Amino acid sequence: MKLPIGLQHGVLAGLLAGIGSATIFLLRVLRSLPLVALRPGLVVRQVYLVGVLSLVIIMISGLFVGMVLALQGYNNLVRFGAEESLGVIVALSLMRELGPVVAALLFAGRSGSAVAAEIGLMKATDQLSAMEMMAVDPIHRVVGPRFLAGLISLPLLVAIFTTLGIFGGYVIGVQLLGVDAGSYWGQIESAASFREDVLSGIIKSIVFGLLISWIAVFQGYTATATAEGVSRATTQTVVISSLAVLALDFVLTGLMFSGD
């Protein structure tokens, strides 16, 4: 059923207003980063909270994703007598797509939601208002360090996820299924390209880290100062971040490999 014209315009206007508010907020956060860098202790603490505390889920997930890739890849490659190419399948899949995307989704669910809930709770308990009354800008003191920590943490988590995924593929492919170890590592070394594979994963992880951190701090900072508002901001952070990561991954992949 088609929406009435007036309602369509209202929805579009609300969407554009939300995007505009989020963009202005992002510019304020980016402008605060030089001042945030002068207080590295705040950033280090947030890197620990959003990055280090996410290591367990990232490491376990990366290991098992690599194992599953090896099992699926071997079962298909053995039909064509190409099981020696298993390392290439596992490594390129993780470097180009699965590493950045899966790690970003896990990061959004674990750290993005926590950041949004924390800032939203600080707003609900008037802590942000108290800072403003004491001439302390919450953007500099609260939002900036969390944003920068997310931007720093996700690329490192993606690298760990990808490394453990390749190792998980090695455990299954070489130790369990009998693929030659020299072929596994040699095929990866000869087929993997820094520009097309490693660099593309790095670029995606940086973009995803900026995107998730932006959404998380914006949702928390603009949350309604009630328990329901904080809950809604947390949920919206995970949902919007996940959809944005998947959509942006398609765009980035198209741009990076359009010339192949």
C-alpha positions in Angstrom: 0.0 0.0 0.0 1.4 3.4 -1.0 1.8 6.0 1.7 0.0 9.3 1.3 2.1 12.1 -0.3 2.1 14.2 2.9 3.3 11.2 5.0 6.0 10.4 2.5 7.3 14.0 2.6 7.2 13.9 6.4 9.3 10.7 6.5 11.8 12.1 4.0 12.1 15.3 5.9 12.7 13.5 9.2 15.3 11.3 7.5 17.1 14.3 6.0 16.9 16.2 9.3 18.4 13.2 11.2 21.3 12.9 8.7 21.9 16.6 8.9 22.0 16.5 12.7 24.3 13.5 12.7 26.7 15.2 10.2 26.9 18.4 12.3 27.5 16.3 15.4 30.3 14.5 13.6 32.0 17.8 12.6 31.9 18.9 16.2 33.5 15.6 17.3 36.2 15.8 14.6 36.9 19.4 15.7 37.4 18.2 19.3 40.0 15.5 18.4 43.1 17.7 18.7 42.1 18.6 22.2 41.3 15.0 23.0 44.7 14.0 21.9 46.2 16.2 24.6 44.6 13.9 27.2 45.9 10.4 26.1 44.9 8.8 29.4 41.2 9.2 28.5 41.7 7.6 25.1 43.8 4.8 26.4 41.1 3.9 29.0 38.5 3.9 26.3 40.7 1.7 24.0 40.8 -0.8 26.8 37.0 -0.7 27.4 36.0 -0.9 23.7 38.9 -2.7 22.2 40.8 -4.9 24.7 37.5 -6.1 26.4 36.3 -7.2 22.9 39.4 -9.4 22.2 37.8 -12.6 23.5 34.8 -12.5 21.2 36.9 -11.4 18.3 39.5 -14.1 18.8 37.1 -16.9 19.3 34.9 -15.8 16.4 37.9 -15.4 14.0 39.2 -18.8 14.9 35.9 -20.5 14.2 35.1 -18.6 11.1 38.5 -19.7 9.6 37.8 -23.3 10.6 34.4 -23.2 8.9 35.9 -21.6 5.8 38.5 -24.4 5.7 35.9 -27.2 6.0 33.6 -25.7 3.4 36.4 -24.8 1.1 38.0 -28.2 1.3 34.8 -30.1 0.6 34.3 -28.1 -2.6 38.0 -27.9 -3.8 38.6 -31.6 -3.3 36.0 -32.4 -6.1 38.3 -30.7 -8.6 41.6 -31.9 -7.1 42.4 -28.3 -6.1 42.6 -28.7 -2.3 46.1 -27.2 -2.3 44.5 -23.9 -3.0 42.7 -24.0 0.3 44.9 -21.4 1.9 44.1 -18.9 -0.8 40.4 -19.3 -0.4 40.6 -18.9 3.4 43.0 -15.9 3.4 41.4 -13.9 0.6 37.9 -14.4 2.0 39.1 -13.1 5.4 41.3 -10.3 4.2 38.8 -8.9 1.7 35.4 -9.4 3.2 34.8 -11.6 6.3 37.5 -10.1 8.5 36.4 -6.5 8.3 32.6 -7.2 8.0 32.2 -9.8 10.7 34.6 -8.1 13.1 32.7 -4.8 12.6 29.3 -6.4 13.3 30.7 -8.0 16.5 32.2 -4.6 17.4 28.9 -2.9 16.9 27.1 -5.4 19.0 29.5 -5.5 21.8 31.3 -2.1 22.0 29.0 0.2 20.0 26.0 -0.7 22.1 28.0 -0.2 25.3 29.2 3.3 24.3 25.7 4.4 23.3 24.2 3.0 26.6 26.9 4.6 28.7 26.6 8.1 27.1 22.8 7.8 27.2 22.8 6.9 30.9 25.1 9.8 31.6 22.6 12.1 29.9 19.6 10.5 31.7 21.3 11.1 35.1 22.2 14.7 34.2 25.9 14.1 34.2 26.4 15.8 30.8 24.4 18.8 32.0 26.5 19.0 35.1 29.6 19.1 33.0 28.2 21.9 30.9 27.4 23.9 34.1 31.1 23.5 35.1 32.2 24.8 31.7 33.4 21.3 30.6 32.4 20.5 27.1 31.0 16.9 27.1 32.1 16.5 23.4 35.7 16.9 24.5 35.5 15.0 27.8 33.1 12.2 27.0 32.3 11.8 23.3 35.7 12.5 21.7 37.7 9.9 23.6 35.1 7.2 22.9 35.0 8.1 19.2 38.7 8.1 18.8 39.0 4.8 20.8 36.6 3.1 18.4 38.5 4.4 15.4 41.7 3.0 16.8 40.4 -0.3 18.1 38.5 -1.7 15.2 41.4 -1.9 12.6 43.5 -3.7 15.2 40.6 -6.1 16.0 40.1 -6.8 12.3 43.8 -7.7 12.0 43.6 -10.1 14.9 40.3 -11.6 13.6 41.9 -12.2 10.2 45.1 -13.6 11.6 43.3 -16.1 13.8 40.9 -17.0 11.0 43.9 -17.9 8.7 45.4 -19.9 11.6 42.0 -21.7 12.2 42.0 -22.6 8.5 45.5 -24.0 8.9 44.5 -26.1 11.9 41.6 -27.7 10.0 43.1 -27.8 6.5 46.6 -29.0 7.4 46.4 -30.7 10.8 43.0 -32.3 10.3 42.4 -32.8 6.6 46.0 -33.4 5.5 46.6 -30.4 3.1 50.3 -29.8 2.7 51.5 -27.1 5.0 54.0 -25.7 2.5 51.3 -25.4 -0.1 48.9 -23.8 2.3 51.3 -20.9 3.3 53.0 -20.8 -0.1 49.7 -20.3 -2.0 48.8 -17.4 0.4 52.1 -15.7 -0.1 52.0 -16.0 -3.9 48.4 -15.0 -4.4 47.7 -12.4 -1.8 48.3 -8.8 -3.0 49.0 -5.9 -0.6 47.0 -3.4 -2.6 44.0 -5.5 -3.5 43.7 -7.7 -0.4 45.5 -6.3 2.7 45.0 -2.6 1.9 41.3 -3.1 1.1 40.8 -4.8 4.4 42.6 -1.9 6.2 40.5 0.7 4.5 37.3 -1.1 5.2 38.2 -1.5 8.9 39.0 2.2 9.3 35.8 3.3 7.5 33.7 0.8 9.6 35.4 2.0 12.8 34.6 5.6 12.1 31.0 4.7 11.1 30.2 2.6 14.1 31.8 5.0 16.6 29.9 7.9 15.0 26.6 6.2 15.2 27.2 5.0 18.8 28.2 8.4 20.2 25.5 10.2 18.3 22.7 7.8 19.5 23.9 8.0 23.1 24.3 11.8 23.1 20.9 12.5 21.5 19.0 9.8 23.5 15.9 10.7 25.3 16.8 11.1 29.0 14.7 8.2 30.2 15.3 4.4 30.6 13.2 3.8 27.5 15.2 6.4 25.6 18.5 4.8 26.5 17.2 1.3 25.6 16.0 2.6 22.2 19.4 4.4 21.5 21.2 1.1 22.3 19.0 -0.9 20.0 19.2 1.7 17.2 23.0 1.7 17.5 23.3 -2.0 16.8 20.6 -2.0 14.0 21.8 1.1 12.2 25.5 0.2 12.5 24.9 -3.3 11.2 22.9 -2.2 8.2 25.3 0.6 7.5 28.3 -1.7 7.6 26.7 -4.2 5.1 25.6 -1.4 2.7 28.9 0.4 2.9 30.8 -2.8 2.4 29.0 -3.3 -0.9 29.9 0.2 -2.0 33.5 -0.1 -1.0 33.9 -3.5 -2.7 32.4 -2.1 -5.9 34.8 0.9 -5.8 37.9 -1.2 -5.0 37.4 -4.0 -7.4 35.5 -2.3 -10.2 38.7 -2.4 -12.4 39.4 -6.1 -11.9 
